[in-house]
Amino acid sequence: MPASQRGFPRARRVAHLLQTEIAAILPQLHGLQVEGLLPSITEVELAPDMRWARVHFALMDGPGRARMVTAELDRQAGQIRQILGRRLALRRIPPLHFTYDARFDRDAEMARLLSSLPPAAEEDAST
């Protein structure tokens, strides 16, 4: 095994490859750009036996379209798998399950809340 691949299991390499390729495929699909920005693929979780893949995505315009985009991605999952099958030298492309990644929404909300706090009072120098 090449030194560059030690400590980086095959499932993690394939998950990263799927993340990159799915992100490249999304602009080619019809139906995702109808109302807003394309989803960003944030992570791909791959089963250890590579029998399924959970594809996490985020929306730059917030969670308002999450259900609609999830449904559209699930509807087009078969087409995405076919394109991946032509692009990648993998024996089997796992079924894809799309999930909205709300981590970025929580992070943005936390930043908004923190910025709305009053500045901390400076401690009295005499103590």
N, CA, C and O atoms as a GROMACS GRO file, in nm:
protein
  508
    1MET      N    1   0.085  -0.118   0.000
    1MET     CA    2   0.000   0.000   0.000
    1MET      C    3   0.089   0.123   0.000
    1MET      O    4   0.184   0.130   0.078
    2PRO      N    5   0.060   0.220  -0.085
    2PRO     CA    6   0.140   0.342  -0.088
    2PRO      C    7   0.131   0.416   0.046
    2PRO      O    8   0.028   0.412   0.113
    3ALA      N    9   0.240   0.481   0.083
    3ALA     CA   10   0.245   0.552   0.211
    3ALA      C   11   0.138   0.660   0.219
    3ALA      O   12   0.088   0.688   0.328
    4SER      N   13   0.101   0.719   0.107
    4SER     CA   14   0.001   0.826   0.108
    4SER      C   15  -0.138   0.776   0.145
    4SER      O   16  -0.223   0.856   0.184
    5GLN      N   17  -0.163   0.645   0.134
    5GLN     CA   18  -0.295   0.591   0.162
    5GLN      C   19  -0.304   0.523   0.298
    5GLN      O   20  -0.414   0.486   0.341
    6ARG      N   21  -0.191   0.506   0.367
    6ARG     CA   22  -0.195   0.446   0.501
    6ARG      C   23  -0.268   0.539   0.595
    6ARG      O   24  -0.250   0.661   0.590
    7GLY      N   25  -0.350   0.482   0.681
    7GLY     CA   26  -0.424   0.563   0.776
    7GLY      C   27  -0.541   0.638   0.716
    7GLY      O   28  -0.605   0.717   0.784
    8PHE      N   29  -0.569   0.615   0.593
    8PHE     CA   30  -0.682   0.680   0.524
    8PHE      C   31  -0.761   0.568   0.459
    8PHE      O   32  -0.740   0.537   0.341
    9PRO      N   33  -0.853   0.505   0.534
    9PRO     CA   34  -0.923   0.386   0.484
    9PRO      C   35  -0.995   0.410   0.352
    9PRO      O   36  -1.030   0.523   0.317
   10ARG      N   37  -1.015   0.302   0.280
   10ARG     CA   38  -1.078   0.310   0.149
   10ARG      C   39  -1.214   0.377   0.154
   10ARG      O   40  -1.247   0.458   0.067
   11ALA      N   41  -1.293   0.345   0.255
   11ALA     CA   42  -1.427   0.405   0.264
   11ALA      C   43  -1.417   0.557   0.275
   11ALA      O   44  -1.500   0.628   0.217
   12ARG      N   45  -1.319   0.609   0.347
   12ARG     CA   46  -1.304   0.754   0.358
   12ARG      C   47  -1.259   0.813   0.225
   12ARG      O   48  -1.304   0.922   0.188
   13ARG      N   49  -1.172   0.745   0.154
   13ARG     CA   50  -1.127   0.794   0.023
   13ARG      C   51  -1.243   0.797  -0.075
   13ARG      O   52  -1.260   0.893  -0.150
   14VAL      N   53  -1.323   0.690  -0.075
   14VAL     CA   54  -1.438   0.683  -0.166
   14VAL      C   55  -1.541   0.788  -0.128
   14VAL      O   56  -1.600   0.851  -0.216
   15ALA      N   57  -1.564   0.809   0.002
   15ALA     CA   58  -1.660   0.912   0.046
   15ALA      C   59  -1.615   1.049  -0.003
   15ALA      O   60  -1.698   1.128  -0.050
   16HIS      N   61  -1.487   1.079   0.009
   16HIS     CA   62  -1.436   1.207  -0.038
   16HIS      C   63  -1.451   1.220  -0.190
   16HIS      O   64  -1.488   1.326  -0.240
   17LEU      N   65  -1.422   1.112  -0.261
   17LEU     CA   66  -1.438   1.112  -0.406
   17LEU      C   67  -1.585   1.135  -0.445
   17LEU      O   68  -1.614   1.213  -0.535
   18LEU      N   69  -1.676   1.066  -0.376
   18LEU     CA   70  -1.819   1.086  -0.404
   18LEU      C   71  -1.860   1.230  -0.376
   18LEU      O   72  -1.936   1.288  -0.453
   19GLN      N   73  -1.812   1.287  -0.266
   19GLN     CA   74  -1.846   1.426  -0.234
   19GLN      C   75  -1.804   1.520  -0.346
   19GLN      O   76  -1.881   1.605  -0.389
   20THR      N   77  -1.681   1.504  -0.392
   20THR     CA   78  -1.629   1.588  -0.499
   20THR      C   79  -1.708   1.571  -0.629
   20THR      O   80  -1.744   1.670  -0.694
   21GLU      N   81  -1.734   1.449  -0.665
   21GLU     CA   82  -1.803   1.422  -0.792
   21GLU      C   83  -1.950   1.463  -0.788
   21GLU      O   84  -2.002   1.515  -0.887
   22ILE      N   85  -2.018   1.440  -0.677
   22ILE     CA   86  -2.159   1.480  -0.668
   22ILE      C   87  -2.169   1.632  -0.678
   22ILE      O   88  -2.259   1.684  -0.744
   23ALA      N   89  -2.078   1.702  -0.612
   23ALA     CA   90  -2.077   1.849  -0.621
   23ALA      C   91  -2.058   1.895  -0.765
   23ALA      O   92  -2.116   1.995  -0.807
   24ALA      N   93  -1.977   1.823  -0.840
   24ALA     CA   94  -1.953   1.859  -0.980
   24ALA      C   95  -2.073   1.826  -1.069
   24ALA      O   96  -2.093   1.890  -1.172
   25ILE      N   97  -2.152   1.726  -1.030
   25ILE     CA   98  -2.267   1.683  -1.110
   25ILE      C   99  -2.388   1.776  -1.090
   25ILE      O  100  -2.464   1.798  -1.184
   26LEU      N  101  -2.405   1.829  -0.971
   26LEU     CA  102  -2.527   1.906  -0.939
   26LEU      C  103  -2.559   2.018  -1.039
   26LEU      O  104  -2.676   2.034  -1.074
   27PRO      N  105  -2.460   2.095  -1.086
   27PRO     CA  106  -2.495   2.200  -1.183
   27PRO      C  107  -2.554   2.147  -1.314
   27PRO      O  108  -2.621   2.221  -1.386
   28GLN      N  109  -2.532   2.020  -1.344
   28GLN     CA  110  -2.583   1.961  -1.469
   28GLN      C  111  -2.729   1.917  -1.457
   28GLN      O  112  -2.795   1.896  -1.559
   29LEU      N  113  -2.778   1.903  -1.334
   29LEU     CA  114  -2.913   1.851  -1.313
   29LEU      C  115  -3.017   1.960  -1.331
   29LEU      O  116  -2.993   2.077  -1.299
   30HIS      N  117  -3.131   1.921  -1.383
   30HIS     CA  118  -3.242   2.015  -1.402
   30HIS      C  119  -3.332   2.007  -1.279
   30HIS      O  120  -3.352   1.900  -1.222
   31GLY      N  121  -3.385   2.121  -1.239
   31GLY     CA  122  -3.480   2.122  -1.128
   31GLY      C  123  -3.423   2.175  -0.999
   31GLY      O  124  -3.500   2.216  -0.912
   32LEU      N  125  -3.293   2.177  -0.983
   32LEU     CA  126  -3.235   2.224  -0.857
   32LEU      C  127  -3.215   2.374  -0.854
   32LEU      O  128  -3.209   2.434  -0.746
   33GLN      N  129  -3.204   2.437  -0.968
   33GLN     CA  130  -3.177   2.580  -0.973
   33GLN      C  131  -3.303   2.663  -0.990
   33GLN      O  132  -3.295   2.785  -1.006
   34VAL      N  133  -3.418   2.599  -0.986
   34VAL     CA  134  -3.542   2.670  -1.013
   34VAL      C  135  -3.563   2.785  -0.915
   34VAL      O  136  -3.597   2.896  -0.956
   35GLU      N  137  -3.544   2.760  -0.787
   35GLU     CA  138  -3.570   2.862  -0.686
   35GLU      C  139  -3.450   2.883  -0.597
   35GLU      O  140  -3.455   2.847  -0.479
   36GLY      N  141  -3.343   2.937  -0.646
   36GLY     CA  142  -3.232   2.970  -0.558
   36GLY      C  143  -3.102   2.904  -0.596
   36GLY      O  144  -3.085   2.850  -0.706
   37LEU      N  145  -3.011   2.909  -0.502
   37LEU     CA  146  -2.876   2.859  -0.523
   37LEU      C  147  -2.870   2.707  -0.516
   37LEU      O  148  -2.955   2.643  -0.455
   38LEU      N  149  -2.769   2.653  -0.580
   38LEU     CA  150  -2.747   2.508  -0.573
   38LEU      C  151  -2.705   2.468  -0.432
   38LEU      O  152  -2.643   2.547  -0.362
   39PRO      N  153  -2.738   2.346  -0.391
   39PRO     CA  154  -2.690   2.299  -0.262
   39PRO      C  155  -2.539   2.274  -0.265
   39PRO      O  156  -2.483   2.241  -0.370
   40SER      N  157  -2.476   2.290  -0.151
   40SER     CA  158  -2.334   2.258  -0.136
   40SER      C  159  -2.323   2.124  -0.065
   40SER      O  160  -2.385   2.104   0.040
   41ILE      N  161  -2.246   2.034  -0.120
   41ILE     CA  162  -2.227   1.904  -0.058
   41ILE      C  163  -2.124   1.921   0.053
   41ILE      O  164  -2.008   1.954   0.027
   42THR      N  165  -2.167   1.900   0.178
   42THR     CA  166  -2.079   1.924   0.292
   42THR      C  167  -2.006   1.800   0.341
   42THR      O  168  -1.897   1.809   0.397
   43GLU      N  169  -2.066   1.683   0.318
   43GLU     CA  170  -2.005   1.560   0.368
   43GLU      C  171  -2.076   1.441   0.304
   43GLU      O  172  -2.194   1.449   0.270
   44VAL      N  173  -2.003   1.332   0.290
   44VAL     CA  174  -2.064   1.205   0.249
   44VAL      C  175  -2.024   1.102   0.353
   44VAL      O  176  -1.906   1.078   0.376
   45GLU      N  177  -2.124   1.041   0.415
   45GLU     CA  178  -2.101   0.930   0.507
   45GLU      C  179  -2.120   0.802   0.427
   45GLU      O  180  -2.221   0.786   0.359
   46LEU      N  181  -2.024   0.715   0.435
   46LEU     CA  182  -2.030   0.590   0.360
   46LEU      C  183  -2.027   0.474   0.457
   46LEU      O  184  -1.943   0.470   0.547
   47ALA      N  185  -2.118   0.380   0.440
   47ALA     CA  186  -2.120   0.262   0.526
   47ALA      C  187  -1.986   0.190   0.514
   47ALA      O  188  -1.924   0.191   0.407
   48PRO      N  189  -1.940   0.128   0.621
   48PRO     CA  190  -1.811   0.057   0.615
   48PRO      C  191  -1.805  -0.046   0.502
   48PRO      O  192  -1.698  -0.068   0.444
   49ASP      N  193  -1.918  -0.109   0.472
   49ASP     CA  194  -1.920  -0.207   0.363
   49ASP      C  195  -1.956  -0.141   0.229
   49ASP      O  196  -1.971  -0.209   0.127
   50MET      N  197  -1.970  -0.007   0.230
   50MET     CA  198  -1.999   0.074   0.112
   50MET      C  199  -2.131   0.035   0.044
   50MET      O  200  -2.143   0.042  -0.078
   51ARG      N  201  -2.229  -0.007   0.124
   51ARG     CA  202  -2.360  -0.046   0.072
   51ARG      C  203  -2.457   0.072   0.064
   51ARG      O  204  -2.561   0.060  -0.002
   52TRP      N  205  -2.427   0.184   0.129
   52TRP     CA  206  -2.511   0.304   0.123
   52TRP      C  207  -2.425   0.426   0.149
   52TRP      O  208  -2.317   0.417   0.208
   53ALA      N  209  -2.474   0.539   0.103
   53ALA     CA  210  -2.405   0.666   0.125
   53ALA      C  211  -2.508   0.770   0.166
   53ALA      O  212  -2.610   0.787   0.099
   54ARG      N  213  -2.481   0.840   0.274
   54ARG     CA  214  -2.565   0.951   0.318
   54ARG      C  215  -2.494   1.079   0.277
   54ARG      O  216  -2.383   1.107   0.322
   55VAL      N  217  -2.558   1.155   0.190
   55VAL     CA  218  -2.499   1.277   0.135
   55VAL      C  219  -2.560   1.396   0.207
   55VAL      O  220  -2.680   1.421   0.196
   56HIS      N  221  -2.477   1.470   0.281
   56HIS     CA  222  -2.521   1.588   0.353
   56HIS      C  223  -2.500   1.711   0.265
   56HIS      O  224  -2.397   1.725   0.200
   57PHE      N  225  -2.600   1.799   0.265
   57PHE     CA  226  -2.588   1.921   0.186
   57PHE      C  227  -2.636   2.039   0.268
   57PHE      O  228  -2.715   2.025   0.362
   58ALA      N  229  -2.587   2.157   0.231
   58ALA     CA  230  -2.628   2.282   0.294
   58ALA      C  231  -2.678   2.376   0.185
   58ALA      O  232  -2.644   2.362   0.067
   59LEU      N  233  -2.759   2.472   0.227
   59LEU     CA  234  -2.810   2.573   0.136
   59LEU      C  235  -2.762   2.709   0.185
   59LEU      O  236  -2.782   2.744   0.301
   60MET      N  237  -2.701   2.784   0.097
   60MET     CA  238  -2.647   2.914   0.135
   60MET      C  239  -2.756   3.016   0.167
   60MET      O  240  -2.731   3.115   0.235
   61ASP      N  241  -2.878   2.991   0.118
   61ASP     CA  242  -2.987   3.084   0.145
   61ASP      C  243  -3.075   3.038   0.261
   61ASP      O  244  -3.188   3.084   0.275
   62GLY      N  245  -3.023   2.948   0.343
   62GLY     CA  246  -3.094   2.906   0.464
   62GLY      C  247  -3.180   2.783   0.444
   62GLY      O  248  -3.185   2.726   0.336
   63PRO      N  249  -3.248   2.742   0.553
   63PRO     CA  250  -3.321   2.615   0.553
   63PRO      C  251  -3.458   2.618   0.487
   63PRO      O  252  -3.526   2.516   0.484
   64GLY      N  253  -3.501   2.731   0.437
   64GLY     CA  254  -3.636   2.744   0.382
   64GLY      C  255  -3.668   2.645   0.271
   64GLY      O  256  -3.782   2.598   0.262
   65ARG      N  257  -3.572   2.612   0.188
   65ARG     CA  258  -3.596   2.521   0.075
   65ARG      C  259  -3.548   2.379   0.102
   65ARG      O  260  -3.548   2.296   0.011
   66ALA      N  261  -3.507   2.349   0.226
   66ALA     CA  262  -3.443   2.220   0.256
   66ALA      C  263  -3.529   2.100   0.216
   66ALA      O  264  -3.479   2.006   0.154
   67ARG      N  265  -3.657   2.104   0.250
   67ARG     CA  266  -3.743   1.989   0.217
   67ARG      C  267  -3.760   1.973   0.067
   67ARG      O  268  -3.754   1.862   0.014
   68MET      N  269  -3.780   2.084  -0.002
   68MET     CA  270  -3.799   2.079  -0.147
   68MET      C  271  -3.671   2.026  -0.215
   68MET      O  272  -3.679   1.942  -0.305
   69VAL      N  273  -3.556   2.076  -0.172
   69VAL     CA  274  -3.430   2.034  -0.234
   69VAL      C  275  -3.400   1.888  -0.200
   69VAL      O  276  -3.353   1.813  -0.285
   70THR      N  277  -3.427   1.847  -0.076
   70THR     CA  278  -3.407   1.706  -0.038
   70THR      C  279  -3.492   1.616  -0.127
   70THR      O  280  -3.444   1.515  -0.178
   71ALA      N  281  -3.618   1.652  -0.146
   71ALA     CA  282  -3.707   1.571  -0.230
   71ALA      C  283  -3.657   1.566  -0.373
   71ALA      O  284  -3.661   1.460  -0.437
   72GLU      N  285  -3.609   1.677  -0.425
   72GLU     CA  286  -3.559   1.681  -0.563
   72GLU      C  287  -3.432   1.598  -0.577
   72GLU      O  288  -3.415   1.525  -0.675
   73LEU      N  289  -3.342   1.608  -0.479
   73LEU     CA  290  -3.218   1.528  -0.484
   73LEU      C  291  -3.251   1.379  -0.474
   73LEU      O  292  -3.193   1.298  -0.546
   74ASP      N  293  -3.343   1.344  -0.385
   74ASP     CA  294  -3.383   1.203  -0.374
   74ASP      C  295  -3.446   1.154  -0.504
   74ASP      O  296  -3.423   1.040  -0.546
   75ARG      N  297  -3.524   1.241  -0.568
   75ARG     CA  298  -3.587   1.204  -0.696
   75ARG      C  299  -3.482   1.179  -0.803
   75ARG      O  300  -3.499   1.091  -0.888
   76GLN      N  301  -3.374   1.255  -0.800
   76GLN     CA  302  -3.270   1.245  -0.902
   76GLN      C  303  -3.152   1.156  -0.859
   76GLN      O  304  -3.051   1.148  -0.930
   77ALA      N  305  -3.163   1.089  -0.745
   77ALA     CA  306  -3.053   1.006  -0.695
   77ALA      C  307  -3.012   0.897  -0.795
   77ALA      O  308  -2.893   0.870  -0.811
   78GLY      N  309  -3.108   0.837  -0.862
   78GLY     CA  310  -3.075   0.734  -0.960
   78GLY      C  311  -2.994   0.789  -1.076
   78GLY      O  312  -2.898   0.726  -1.121
   79GLN      N  313  -3.033   0.906  -1.125
   79GLN     CA  314  -2.958   0.970  -1.234
   79GLN      C  315  -2.817   1.007  -1.187
   79GLN      O  316  -2.721   0.990  -1.262
   80ILE      N  317  -2.806   1.057  -1.065
   80ILE     CA  318  -2.674   1.091  -1.011
   80ILE      C  319  -2.587   0.967  -1.002
   80ILE      O  320  -2.469   0.971  -1.037
   81ARG      N  321  -2.645   0.855  -0.956
   81ARG     CA  322  -2.569   0.729  -0.949
   81ARG      C  323  -2.523   0.684  -1.088
   81ARG      O  324  -2.410   0.636  -1.103
   82GLN      N  325  -2.609   0.699  -1.189
   82GLN     CA  326  -2.569   0.661  -1.325
   82GLN      C  327  -2.451   0.744  -1.373
   82GLN      O  328  -2.357   0.690  -1.432
   83ILE      N  329  -2.455   0.873  -1.350
   83ILE     CA  330  -2.346   0.960  -1.391
   83ILE      C  331  -2.219   0.923  -1.316
   83ILE      O  332  -2.111   0.917  -1.374
   84LEU      N  333  -2.232   0.897  -1.185
   84LEU     CA  334  -2.115   0.855  -1.107
   84LEU      C  335  -2.057   0.724  -1.160
   84LEU      O  336  -1.936   0.707  -1.166
   85GLY      N  337  -2.145   0.633  -1.199
   85GLY     CA  338  -2.101   0.505  -1.253
   85GLY      C  339  -2.019   0.520  -1.380
   85GLY      O  340  -1.925   0.444  -1.404
   86ARG      N  341  -2.054   0.619  -1.462
   86ARG     CA  342  -1.978   0.644  -1.584
   86ARG      C  343  -1.846   0.715  -1.555
   86ARG      O  344  -1.747   0.694  -1.626
   87ARG      N  345  -1.844   0.798  -1.451
   87ARG     CA  346  -1.725   0.878  -1.421
   87ARG      C  347  -1.620   0.806  -1.337
   87ARG      O  348  -1.501   0.829  -1.354
   88LEU      N  349  -1.665   0.719  -1.249
   88LEU     CA  350  -1.574   0.660  -1.150
   88LEU      C  351  -1.544   0.514  -1.180
   88LEU      O  352  -1.627   0.441  -1.233
   89ALA      N  353  -1.425   0.475  -1.144
   89ALA     CA  354  -1.383   0.336  -1.163
   89ALA      C  355  -1.412   0.257  -1.035
   89ALA      O  356  -1.322   0.202  -0.972
   90LEU      N  357  -1.540   0.253  -1.000
   90LEU     CA  358  -1.583   0.176  -0.883
   90LEU      C  359  -1.671   0.061  -0.931
   90LEU      O  360  -1.747   0.075  -1.026
   91ARG      N  361  -1.659  -0.051  -0.864
   91ARG     CA  362  -1.739  -0.168  -0.902
   91ARG      C  363  -1.887  -0.141  -0.879
   91ARG      O  364  -1.972  -0.183  -0.957
   92ARG      N  365  -1.916  -0.071  -0.771
   92ARG     CA  366  -2.056  -0.047  -0.734
   92ARG      C  367  -2.070   0.093  -0.676
   92ARG      O  368  -1.991   0.135  -0.592
   93ILE      N  369  -2.170   0.166  -0.722
   93ILE     CA  370  -2.201   0.297  -0.666
   93ILE      C  371  -2.313   0.274  -0.563
   93ILE      O  372  -2.418   0.220  -0.598
   94PRO      N  373  -2.292   0.313  -0.439
   94PRO     CA  374  -2.393   0.287  -0.336
   94PRO      C  375  -2.518   0.372  -0.357
   94PRO      O  376  -2.511   0.479  -0.416
   95PRO      N  377  -2.632   0.324  -0.308
   95PRO     CA  378  -2.752   0.409  -0.309
   95PRO      C  379  -2.725   0.537  -0.230
   95PRO      O  380  -2.660   0.535  -0.126
   96LEU      N  381  -2.777   0.648  -0.281
   96LEU     CA  382  -2.752   0.778  -0.220
   96LEU      C  383  -2.877   0.823  -0.145
   96LEU      O  384  -2.988   0.818  -0.197
   97HIS      N  385  -2.857   0.869  -0.022
   97HIS     CA  386  -2.964   0.923   0.062
   97HIS      C  387  -2.923   1.064   0.099
   97HIS      O  388  -2.818   1.084   0.160
   98PHE      N  389  -3.005   1.162   0.064
   98PHE     CA  390  -2.970   1.302   0.086
   98PHE      C  391  -3.032   1.354   0.215
   98PHE      O  392  -3.148   1.325   0.247
   99THR      N  393  -2.952   1.432   0.289
   99THR     CA  394  -2.993   1.487   0.418
   99THR      C  395  -2.948   1.631   0.428
   99THR      O  396  -2.833   1.664   0.397
  100TYR      N  397  -3.039   1.718   0.472
  100TYR     CA  398  -3.003   1.859   0.491
  100TYR      C  399  -2.911   1.871   0.612
  100TYR      O  400  -2.939   1.813   0.718
  101ASP      N  401  -2.804   1.945   0.597
  101ASP     CA  402  -2.704   1.965   0.703
  101ASP      C  403  -2.731   2.100   0.769
  101ASP      O  404  -2.698   2.205   0.714
  102ALA      N  405  -2.790   2.097   0.887
  102ALA     CA  406  -2.829   2.221   0.956
  102ALA      C  407  -2.716   2.279   1.041
  102ALA      O  408  -2.737   2.381   1.108
  103ARG      N  409  -2.600   2.219   1.039
  103ARG     CA  410  -2.488   2.270   1.122
  103ARG      C  411  -2.458   2.416   1.091
  103ARG      O  412  -2.431   2.494   1.182
  104PHE      N  413  -2.461   2.452   0.965
  104PHE     CA  414  -2.426   2.589   0.927
  104PHE      C  415  -2.532   2.688   0.972
  104PHE      O  416  -2.501   2.802   1.006
  105ASP      N  417  -2.658   2.646   0.973
  105ASP     CA  418  -2.765   2.732   1.022
  105ASP      C  419  -2.748   2.755   1.172
  105ASP      O  420  -2.766   2.867   1.220
  106ARG      N  421  -2.714   2.650   1.245
  106ARG     CA  422  -2.692   2.664   1.389
  106ARG      C  423  -2.572   2.754   1.416
  106ARG      O  424  -2.576   2.838   1.507
  107ASP      N  425  -2.466   2.738   1.339
  107ASP     CA  426  -2.347   2.823   1.357
  107ASP      C  427  -2.381   2.969   1.329
  107ASP      O  428  -2.337   3.057   1.404
  108ALA      N  429  -2.456   2.996   1.225
  108ALA     CA  430  -2.493   3.134   1.191
  108ALA      C  431  -2.583   3.193   1.299
  108ALA      O  432  -2.568   3.310   1.335
  109GLU      N  433  -2.675   3.113   1.350
  109GLU     CA  434  -2.762   3.161   1.457
  109GLU      C  435  -2.682   3.191   1.584
  109GLU      O  436  -2.707   3.291   1.651
  110MET      N  437  -2.588   3.105   1.617
  110MET     CA  438  -2.504   3.128   1.735
  110MET      C  439  -2.421   3.256   1.718
  110MET      O  440  -2.408   3.334   1.812
  111ALA      N  441  -2.366   3.277   1.601
  111ALA     CA  442  -2.288   3.399   1.576
  111ALA      C  443  -2.376   3.522   1.588
  111ALA      O  444  -2.334   3.624   1.642
  112ARG      N  445  -2.499   3.513   1.538
  112ARG     CA  446  -2.593   3.625   1.548
  112ARG      C  447  -2.625   3.654   1.694
  112ARG      O  448  -2.628   3.770   1.735
  113LEU      N  449  -2.651   3.548   1.772
  113LEU     CA  450  -2.682   3.567   1.914
  113LEU      C  451  -2.564   3.627   1.990
  113LEU      O  452  -2.581   3.716   2.072
  114LEU      N  453  -2.445   3.577   1.962
  114LEU     CA  454  -2.327   3.629   2.031
  114LEU      C  455  -2.301   3.774   1.996
  114LEU      O  456  -2.259   3.852   2.082
  115SER      N  457  -2.325   3.811   1.872
  115SER     CA  458  -2.301   3.950   1.833
  115SER      C  459  -2.405   4.045   1.893
  115SER      O  460  -2.380   4.166   1.902
  116SER      N  461  -2.520   3.993   1.933
  116SER     CA  462  -2.622   4.078   1.992
  116SER      C  463  -2.604   4.098   2.142
  116SER      O  464  -2.674   4.180   2.202
  117LEU      N  465  -2.512   4.024   2.203
  117LEU     CA  466  -2.486   4.042   2.346
  117LEU      C  467  -2.417   4.174   2.372
  117LEU      O  468  -2.337   4.220   2.291
  118PRO      N  469  -2.448   4.237   2.486
  118PRO     CA  470  -2.377   4.361   2.518
  118PRO      C  471  -2.232   4.330   2.549
  118PRO      O  472  -2.201   4.219   2.593
  119PRO      N  473  -2.143   4.425   2.527
  119PRO     CA  474  -2.002   4.400   2.557
  119PRO      C  475  -1.984   4.372   2.706
  119PRO      O  476  -2.057   4.427   2.789
  120ALA      N  477  -1.890   4.289   2.737
  120ALA     CA  478  -1.863   4.253   2.877
  120ALA      C  479  -1.809   4.375   2.950
  120ALA      O  480  -1.725   4.448   2.897
  121ALA      N  481  -1.857   4.396   3.072
  121ALA     CA  482  -1.808   4.509   3.152
  121ALA      C  483  -1.665   4.480   3.195
  121ALA      O  484  -1.632   4.369   3.235
  122GLU      N  485  -1.582   4.580   3.186
  122GLU     CA  486  -1.443   4.561   3.225
  122GLU      C  487  -1.436   4.554   3.376
  122GLU      O  488  -1.509   4.624   3.447
  123GLU      N  489  -1.348   4.468   3.424
  123GLU     CA  490  -1.332   4.452   3.566
  123GLU      C  491  -1.270   4.578   3.628
  123GLU      O  492  -1.192   4.649   3.564
  124ASP      N  493  -1.307   4.604   3.751
  124ASP     CA  494  -1.252   4.719   3.823
  124ASP      C  495  -1.104   4.696   3.846
  124ASP      O  496  -1.066   4.591   3.898
  125ALA      N  497  -1.023   4.790   3.810
  125ALA     CA  498  -0.878   4.775   3.823
  125ALA      C  499  -0.833   4.771   3.967
  125ALA      O  500  -0.722   4.727   3.995
  126SER      N  501  -0.917   4.817   4.063
  126SER     CA  502  -0.876   4.820   4.203
  126SER      C  503  -0.887   4.686   4.272
  126SER      O  504  -0.835   4.671   4.382
  127THR      N  505  -0.952   4.588   4.212
  127THR     CA  506  -0.966   4.458   4.278
  127THR      C  507  -0.858   4.363   4.243
  127THR      O  508  -0.857   4.250   4.292
   0.00000   0.00000   0.00000
